[in-house]
Amino acid sequence: MVVRKVRCPQCGEDAIWAPENPWRPFCSERCKQIDLGCWASDSYRIGGAVSDEEAGTPGLDFPDQPTR
C-alpha cells in the first residue's frame, strides 16, 4: 500500500494522509491546535459583504463593517 503524504497547512512538513494520522491534514496535534487558535482569535477571516438580512440578525457582530 502506498502511503500518501500531504503538506501540513500549518508548518509545511509532510503529513501522512491515512487513518493512522488522527490529526490529518496536519502533521501533529500541535499544528492542529495552532490552526484552531488562529480561527478562534480571528486571525483567519472569510471576507465578504454583509447582506441586509445578516446585518439585522441579533448576535452577529461585524466590527469591520460600517454601522448603518
N, C-alpha and C positions, 0 to 999 in steps of 0.2 A: 504494500500500500504506500502510495506517495504522500508524504507529509506536505501539506500546503502551508506556506508561510506568507504572512501579510505584514505590512509595515504598521507598527503601533502608531495610532494617531496622536499620541501624546509625546513620546520620546523619539520615535523614528526607528527603534530597534525592531528586529524580526520578532514576530509573534506567531505561534502555531495556531492555525485555524482548524481546530478539531475539538470534539467534546472533552478531551483531556485538559484543555485550557479553559478553566471556568471564567476567565476574565476577558475572553475574546470579544472584540478585536484588539484589546490591549494586551501588552506583554506581561503585566503583573497587576496585582491588586492596587499597588501604589499609583500606577498610571491611571487606573480606572477611577480612583478616589480624587486624584488631582483634576481630572476632567470633570467629574461631578461637582467639585468645588468651584470650578470656573463657571459652570452653568448656574450654580446656586448664588454666586456673587455677581451675576450679570456681566461677567467678563465676555461671555458669548451672548450675542443678541441676534435675533432674526429681524431684519429690517423690514419696514413696510409702513404704509399709511394706515391710520386708524379709521375704520368706517364709522359712519354716523350711528349705526346700530351699536357698535362696540363702545363708542365714546360715552353713551348714556348708561352703560352697564355698571351697577354698583359693585365695588370690589376690584375693578380693574384700574390699575394705576399706570399711566403712560407719562412718565416725567419728561420725556424728550419732546412731547407734543405741546404746542401752544394751547392755552386754555381758550375756550370758546365763550 
